[in-house]
Amino acid sequence: MTSGLVFLFYASLLSTKDLYSYAMGALALFALWKIPALPALSLEKQEKLIGVCMLLFAGISIGATVWHGSYARSFEVPVKFALGALLILCLCRFPPKPGALWAGLLLGAVSGLAVAYWKMWQVGEFKAFGFTGAIQFGNLSLTMAVLLGVALCWVISNPHPHPHRRLWLVLLAVGMLCGLLGSYYSGTRGGWVAIPLFVLLFLLAYLRRSNAMACVIVLAVLGTAAGVLAYQSPLVKTRVAQVYTDLSEYQANGASSYSSLGARFAIWEAAWDAIDDSPLLGIGEVQFRQTLKEKREAGLIGAVPAGLANTHNTFLEVWMLYGGLALLSLLLMMFSAAWYFLSYIRHADSVLRSYALGGLCLIGGYIIYGQTQIMLIRNNTLLFFLMSLAVLMALMHQRRRAVLLVGNA
C-alpha cells in the first residue's frame, strides 16, 4: 500500500494537475487507519524530535491563525504539517520499497518534462511550467534530479547488486537528465543557486582518498559543462543578465519597483515593517493585506509589489502568517532533520549514507529555494517536502535497524 501510493505521488507530481494530492490524501487516510499499530514503533531521539517540532509548529500556527481571524486557507499548512508527523510514524512502521521511490521519481521527472514541452508548444512560450508555476516546476524538477543522482549512487554502491543493475543505471541517468532539463527550461534562478550546495553534499558523502582523482575529474567535467552552458545558452545568459537589470531598476525606484527582484525586495521591506509590530504572533494575512493597501494608498509602496500574491520568501511568510514562535519551531524542525541526516552522511553502510545524502539535499535545497519562493506554503512543494522527508526517514529507520541487527549478529 505505502509503496504504491509513494510511487503514484512522485510519478504524477509534475505531469498531472492534482493526482499527487489524492495519492497523499490516501496515504494520510492509511496512516490514520493504522494509528493503533504505531505505539509499538521504536524511534530514535532525533526522529522523535523532528516529529515533535512538526507538531509544535502545527499547534502554534493553528493558534495564531485563530487569533488573527485569518482566512480558512491559512489552516492548510499547519494541518498538513501535523499529518506529516503522522506520516513519518506510519512510514517508519510500514516503510515503502526503495524501488518505489526511485521509480516514482524517474517517471515523475520524465513525464514532467514531457508535459512541460507539451504546454510550451500549446502556449508558444519557451518556458517550462507544467500544471503549476515556473518556479515551483523548476525547483521540484531540480530536486527530483538531485534525488535521482542519489539513486544512481545507491545503485552503484549497493552491496547487493540488483539483477537489472545496468538497466536501472541507464533509466536513472535519463530521469536525472530530464529533471535537470525541466529546471533549465523553467529558468528558475533561485533553484540554480542551490547546485553548488548539492555538489558539496555529494562530495561530503562520497569523497575518499581512494577516489579523490575520480572526483576531481567529475568536478572538472561538471564545471566545464556549466561554464559552457552559462556562456553559450541564450536562456541562461538572459536570466543572469536580468538580475543586473532588476537590481538597477530597484535602486532607481525603491519601494515602487516593478521588476521581478525589485518587487520582491519592496514587499520584503513591507513585511519586515509589519512583522515589527508583532514579532511573536505575526499579523496574519488579513491584516498584512490591509497594511499593503494602506501603504499603496499613501504612496509608500508600488502597485506591483503590493499586488504580489505572497512575500516570495518562505520564512518571512511563515513569520508574517503565524508569528516568530512558529518560525522558530519550523527552523528547529529543519535543523534537527538536517542534523539527523548529517549524522549518517559518512556512515560505513553505503545505502544508509545515500538516504542521508538525499535528506540533506532536500533540507538544504528547500532552505535556499525558500529565500525567493514560499516553498512550504504552496500545496505541491509542501507535499513534496513532507512526503520526501517521511520516506527518507522511514528508509533510514529501516536500514539502520537492519545494519544494527547484522552488527549484533
C-alpha positions as CSV (number, residue, x, y, z in Angstrom):
1,M,0.0,0.0,0.0
2,T,2.6,2.5,1.0
3,S,4.9,1.6,-1.9
4,G,2.1,2.0,-4.4
5,L,1.0,5.4,-3.1
6,V,4.5,6.7,-2.8
7,F,5.2,5.7,-6.4
8,L,2.0,7.3,-7.6
9,F,2.7,10.6,-5.7
10,Y,6.1,11.1,-7.3
11,A,5.1,9.8,-10.7
12,S,2.2,12.2,-11.0
13,L,3.6,15.3,-9.3
14,L,4.7,17.2,-12.3
15,S,2.6,15.6,-15.0
16,T,-0.9,16.0,-13.5
17,K,-2.9,18.8,-12.0
18,D,-3.8,17.2,-8.7
19,L,-3.5,13.4,-8.8
20,Y,-0.5,13.6,-6.4
21,S,-2.8,15.3,-3.8
22,Y,-5.1,12.3,-4.0
23,A,-2.2,9.9,-3.5
24,M,-1.1,11.9,-0.5
25,G,-4.6,12.0,0.9
26,A,-5.0,8.2,0.5
27,L,-1.7,7.8,2.3
28,A,-2.9,10.1,5.1
29,L,-6.1,8.1,5.5
30,F,-4.0,4.9,5.6
31,A,-1.9,6.4,8.4
32,L,-5.0,7.4,10.4
33,W,-6.3,3.9,10.0
34,K,-3.0,2.4,11.2
35,I,-2.7,4.6,14.3
36,P,-3.4,1.6,16.7
37,A,-0.3,-0.1,15.3
38,L,2.0,2.9,15.7
39,P,2.7,2.8,19.5
40,A,4.8,-0.3,19.0
41,L,7.2,1.7,16.9
42,S,10.7,2.4,18.4
43,L,12.2,5.7,17.3
44,E,15.5,7.4,17.9
45,K,15.5,10.6,20.0
46,Q,16.4,12.6,16.8
47,E,13.4,11.1,15.0
48,K,11.1,11.9,17.8
49,L,12.4,15.5,18.0
50,I,11.6,16.1,14.3
51,G,8.0,14.9,14.8
52,V,7.6,16.9,18.0
53,C,8.8,20.1,16.2
54,M,6.4,19.5,13.4
55,L,3.5,19.1,15.8
56,L,4.7,22.2,17.7
57,F,4.8,24.2,14.6
58,A,1.3,23.0,13.7
59,G,-0.2,23.8,17.1
60,I,1.3,27.3,17.3
61,S,0.3,28.1,13.7
62,I,-3.3,27.0,14.2
63,G,-3.5,29.1,17.4
64,A,-2.1,32.1,15.6
65,T,-4.5,31.7,12.7
66,V,-7.5,31.6,15.1
67,W,-6.1,34.6,17.0
68,H,-5.7,36.7,13.8
69,G,-9.0,35.6,12.3
70,S,-7.2,34.8,9.1
71,Y,-8.6,33.2,6.0
72,A,-9.5,29.5,6.2
73,R,-6.7,28.6,3.8
74,S,-4.2,29.7,6.5
75,F,-5.1,26.5,8.4
76,E,-3.9,24.3,5.5
77,V,-0.2,24.5,6.2
78,P,-0.2,23.6,9.9
79,V,-2.7,20.8,9.4
80,K,-0.5,19.3,6.7
81,F,2.5,19.5,9.0
82,A,0.5,17.6,11.6
83,L,-0.4,15.0,9.1
84,G,3.3,15.0,8.0
85,A,4.3,14.0,11.5
86,L,1.8,11.2,11.4
87,L,3.1,10.2,8.0
88,I,6.6,9.8,9.4
89,L,5.3,7.4,12.1
90,C,3.3,5.4,9.6
91,L,6.1,5.0,7.0
92,C,8.6,4.1,9.7
93,R,6.2,1.4,10.7
94,F,5.3,0.4,7.2
95,P,8.2,1.5,5.0
96,P,7.9,1.7,1.2
97,K,10.2,-0.2,-1.0
98,P,13.2,1.9,-2.1
99,G,12.4,1.0,-5.7
100,A,9.0,2.7,-5.4
101,L,10.7,5.9,-4.5
102,W,13.3,5.7,-7.3
103,A,10.9,4.5,-9.9
104,G,8.4,7.2,-8.9
105,L,11.0,10.0,-9.2
106,L,12.2,8.6,-12.5
107,L,8.7,8.5,-14.1
108,G,7.8,11.9,-12.5
109,A,10.9,13.6,-14.0
110,V,10.4,12.1,-17.4
111,S,6.6,12.7,-17.6
112,G,7.0,16.2,-16.1
113,L,9.4,17.2,-18.9
114,A,7.1,15.7,-21.5
115,V,4.1,17.7,-20.1
116,A,6.3,20.9,-19.9
117,Y,7.2,20.5,-23.7
118,W,3.5,20.0,-24.5
119,K,2.5,23.1,-22.5
120,M,5.2,25.2,-24.1
121,W,4.1,24.1,-27.5
122,Q,0.5,25.0,-26.6
123,V,1.1,28.5,-25.3
124,G,4.0,29.2,-27.7
125,E,6.2,30.4,-24.8
126,F,9.7,28.8,-24.3
127,K,9.3,28.4,-20.5
128,A,8.5,25.2,-18.6
129,F,5.8,25.4,-16.0
130,G,3.6,22.2,-16.5
131,F,0.4,22.4,-14.3
132,T,2.0,24.8,-11.8
133,G,4.1,27.9,-11.7
134,A,7.5,28.0,-13.4
135,I,9.4,28.5,-10.1
136,Q,7.7,25.5,-8.4
137,F,8.1,23.4,-11.5
138,G,11.8,24.3,-11.8
139,N,12.6,23.7,-8.1
140,L,10.7,20.4,-8.0
141,S,12.4,19.2,-11.2
142,L,15.8,20.1,-9.8
143,T,15.2,18.4,-6.5
144,M,13.9,15.3,-8.3
145,A,17.1,15.3,-10.5
146,V,19.3,15.5,-7.4
147,L,17.4,12.6,-5.7
148,L,17.8,10.6,-8.8
149,G,21.5,11.3,-8.6
150,V,21.4,9.9,-5.1
151,A,19.6,6.9,-6.5
152,L,22.4,6.4,-9.0
153,C,24.9,6.4,-6.1
154,W,22.6,4.0,-4.2
155,V,22.6,1.5,-7.2
156,I,26.3,1.8,-7.8
157,S,27.4,1.4,-4.2
158,N,24.8,-1.1,-3.1
159,P,26.5,-4.1,-1.6
160,H,23.8,-6.4,-3.0
161,P,23.7,-5.5,-6.8
162,H,20.3,-5.5,-8.4
163,P,19.9,-8.2,-11.2
164,H,19.0,-5.4,-13.7
165,R,21.6,-3.0,-12.4
166,R,22.7,-1.7,-15.8
167,L,19.2,-1.0,-16.9
168,W,18.5,0.9,-13.7
169,L,21.6,3.0,-14.1
170,V,20.6,4.0,-17.7
171,L,17.0,4.7,-16.6
172,L,18.0,6.7,-13.6
173,A,20.5,8.7,-15.6
174,V,17.8,9.5,-18.2
175,G,15.4,10.6,-15.4
176,M,18.1,12.8,-13.8
177,L,18.8,14.4,-17.2
178,C,15.0,15.1,-17.6
179,G,14.9,16.7,-14.2
180,L,17.8,18.9,-15.0
181,L,16.3,19.9,-18.3
182,G,13.0,20.7,-16.5
183,S,14.9,23.1,-14.2
184,Y,16.8,24.6,-17.1
185,Y,13.7,25.3,-19.3
186,S,11.9,26.8,-16.3
187,G,14.6,29.5,-16.0
188,T,14.4,29.3,-12.2
189,R,17.5,31.2,-11.0
190,G,16.6,30.6,-7.3
191,G,17.0,26.9,-7.8
192,W,20.2,27.1,-9.7
193,V,21.8,28.9,-6.7
194,A,21.5,25.6,-4.7
195,I,23.5,23.5,-7.2
196,P,26.9,24.3,-5.6
197,L,25.5,23.1,-2.2
198,F,24.3,19.8,-3.8
199,V,27.8,19.2,-5.2
200,L,29.4,19.8,-1.8
201,L,27.0,17.4,-0.1
202,F,27.7,14.7,-2.7
203,L,31.5,15.2,-2.0
204,L,30.9,15.1,1.7
205,A,29.1,11.8,1.3
206,Y,31.4,10.0,-1.2
207,L,34.8,11.8,-1.4
208,R,37.6,9.5,-0.1
209,R,41.4,9.3,-0.7
210,S,40.9,6.3,-2.9
211,N,38.6,8.1,-5.3
212,A,39.9,11.7,-5.0
213,M,41.2,11.8,-8.6
214,A,37.9,10.5,-10.0
215,C,36.0,13.1,-8.0
216,V,38.3,15.9,-9.4
217,I,37.7,14.7,-12.9
218,V,34.0,14.6,-12.4
219,L,34.0,18.1,-10.9
220,A,36.2,19.4,-13.8
221,V,33.7,17.9,-16.3
222,L,30.7,19.4,-14.5
223,G,32.4,22.7,-14.1
224,T,33.3,22.9,-17.8
225,A,29.8,21.9,-18.8
226,A,28.3,24.5,-16.5
227,G,30.7,27.1,-17.9
228,V,29.9,26.3,-21.5
229,L,26.1,26.3,-20.7
230,A,26.4,29.7,-18.9
231,Y,28.3,31.4,-21.8
232,Q,26.6,29.7,-24.7
233,S,22.9,29.3,-23.6
234,P,20.8,32.3,-24.5
235,L,18.3,31.3,-21.8
236,V,20.9,31.3,-19.0
237,K,22.6,34.5,-20.3
238,T,19.2,36.2,-20.4
239,R,18.2,35.1,-16.9
240,V,21.6,36.1,-15.4
241,A,21.6,39.5,-17.2
242,Q,18.1,40.1,-15.9
243,V,19.5,40.1,-12.3
244,Y,21.6,43.2,-13.0
245,T,18.7,44.9,-14.8
246,D,16.3,44.2,-11.9
247,L,18.9,45.4,-9.3
248,S,19.4,48.7,-11.3
249,E,15.6,49.2,-11.5
250,Y,15.2,48.6,-7.8
251,Q,17.9,51.1,-7.0
252,A,16.2,53.7,-9.2
253,N,12.6,53.1,-8.0
254,G,12.9,51.6,-4.5
255,A,9.5,50.6,-3.0
256,S,7.8,51.4,-6.3
257,S,9.9,48.9,-8.2
258,Y,8.1,46.7,-10.7
259,S,10.8,44.2,-11.8
260,S,10.9,40.6,-10.6
261,L,13.6,41.1,-8.0
262,G,12.8,44.7,-7.2
263,A,9.2,43.9,-6.4
264,R,10.4,41.1,-4.1
265,F,12.8,43.5,-2.2
266,A,9.9,46.0,-1.8
267,I,7.4,43.5,-0.4
268,W,10.2,42.1,1.9
269,E,10.7,45.6,3.4
270,A,6.9,46.0,3.9
271,A,6.8,42.5,5.5
272,W,9.6,43.4,7.9
273,D,7.8,46.6,8.9
274,A,4.6,44.8,9.5
275,I,6.2,42.0,11.5
276,D,8.0,44.5,13.7
277,D,4.6,45.4,15.3
278,S,4.0,41.8,16.4
279,P,7.2,39.6,16.1
280,L,6.0,36.8,18.3
281,L,2.5,36.1,16.9
282,G,2.8,37.7,13.5
283,I,-0.1,39.7,12.0
284,G,-1.9,37.2,9.8
285,E,-2.8,37.5,6.1
286,V,-5.9,39.7,6.5
287,Q,-4.0,42.4,8.4
288,F,-1.0,42.2,6.1
289,R,-3.2,42.8,3.1
290,Q,-4.8,45.7,4.8
291,T,-1.3,47.1,5.6
292,L,-0.2,46.8,2.0
293,K,-3.4,48.6,0.8
294,E,-2.7,51.5,3.2
295,K,0.9,51.7,2.2
296,R,-0.1,51.7,-1.5
297,E,-2.7,54.5,-1.0
298,A,-0.1,56.5,0.9
299,G,2.4,56.1,-1.9
300,L,4.8,54.1,0.3
301,I,4.8,51.0,-2.0
302,G,4.2,50.5,-5.7
303,A,1.2,48.7,-7.2
304,V,3.3,45.7,-8.4
305,P,4.8,44.7,-5.0
306,A,1.5,45.5,-3.2
307,G,-0.3,43.2,-5.7
308,L,2.0,40.2,-5.2
309,A,0.2,37.1,-4.1
310,N,2.7,36.5,-1.3
311,T,6.1,37.6,0.1
312,H,8.1,35.2,-2.1
313,N,10.1,34.1,1.0
314,T,9.2,31.1,3.0
315,F,10.5,32.3,6.3
316,L,9.1,35.8,6.0
317,E,5.7,34.3,5.0
318,V,5.6,32.0,8.0
319,W,6.7,34.8,10.3
320,M,4.0,37.1,9.0
321,L,1.2,34.5,8.9
322,Y,1.9,32.6,12.1
323,G,4.5,34.5,14.2
324,G,8.1,34.2,15.4
325,L,7.3,31.3,17.7
326,A,6.0,29.3,14.8
327,L,9.1,30.3,12.7
328,L,11.4,29.1,15.5
329,S,9.7,25.8,15.7
330,L,9.9,25.4,11.9
331,L,13.6,26.2,11.9
332,L,14.2,23.8,14.8
333,M,12.4,21.1,12.8
334,M,14.5,21.7,9.7
335,F,17.8,21.9,11.5
336,S,17.1,18.9,13.7
337,A,16.2,17.0,10.5
338,A,19.4,18.2,8.9
339,W,21.5,17.1,11.9
340,Y,19.7,13.7,11.8
341,F,20.7,13.1,8.2
342,L,24.2,14.7,8.7
343,S,25.0,12.2,11.5
344,Y,24.8,9.4,8.9
345,I,26.4,11.2,5.9
346,R,29.8,9.4,6.4
347,H,28.4,6.1,7.6
348,A,30.2,2.9,6.5
349,D,27.0,1.5,5.1
350,S,26.6,2.9,1.6
351,V,22.8,2.5,1.5
352,L,22.3,4.4,4.7
353,R,24.7,7.0,3.5
354,S,22.7,7.6,0.3
355,Y,19.4,8.1,2.3
356,A,21.2,10.6,4.5
357,L,22.5,12.4,1.4
358,G,19.0,12.6,-0.1
359,G,17.7,14.1,3.2
360,L,20.4,16.7,3.4
361,C,19.9,17.7,-0.2
362,L,16.1,18.0,0.4
363,I,16.6,20.2,3.5
364,G,19.4,22.3,2.1
365,G,17.6,22.8,-1.2
366,Y,14.4,24.0,0.4
367,I,16.2,26.5,2.7
368,I,17.8,28.0,-0.4
369,Y,14.7,27.8,-2.6
370,G,12.7,29.4,0.3
371,Q,14.6,32.7,0.0
372,T,12.7,33.6,-3.2
373,Q,9.6,31.4,-3.1
374,I,7.1,30.2,-0.4
375,M,8.1,26.5,-0.9
376,L,6.5,25.4,2.4
377,I,3.2,27.2,1.7
378,R,2.4,26.1,-1.9
379,N,0.5,22.8,-2.0
380,N,2.7,20.8,-4.4
381,T,6.0,21.9,-3.0
382,L,4.9,21.5,0.6
383,L,3.5,18.0,0.0
384,F,6.7,17.1,-1.8
385,F,8.8,18.2,1.2
386,L,6.6,16.3,3.7
387,M,6.5,13.1,1.6
388,S,10.2,13.1,0.8
389,L,11.1,13.8,4.4
390,A,8.9,11.0,5.7
391,V,10.0,8.5,3.0
392,L,13.8,9.1,3.5
393,M,13.4,9.0,7.3
394,A,11.5,5.7,7.0
395,L,14.1,4.2,4.7
396,M,16.9,5.3,7.0
397,H,15.0,3.9,10.0
398,Q,14.5,0.6,8.3
399,R,18.1,0.4,7.1
400,R,19.6,1.5,10.4
401,R,17.7,-1.3,12.2
402,A,18.9,-3.9,9.6
403,V,22.5,-2.7,10.0
404,L,22.3,-3.0,13.8
405,L,20.8,-6.5,13.6
406,V,23.7,-7.6,11.3
407,G,26.2,-6.0,13.6
408,N,24.8,-7.6,16.7
409,A,24.7,-11.0,14.9
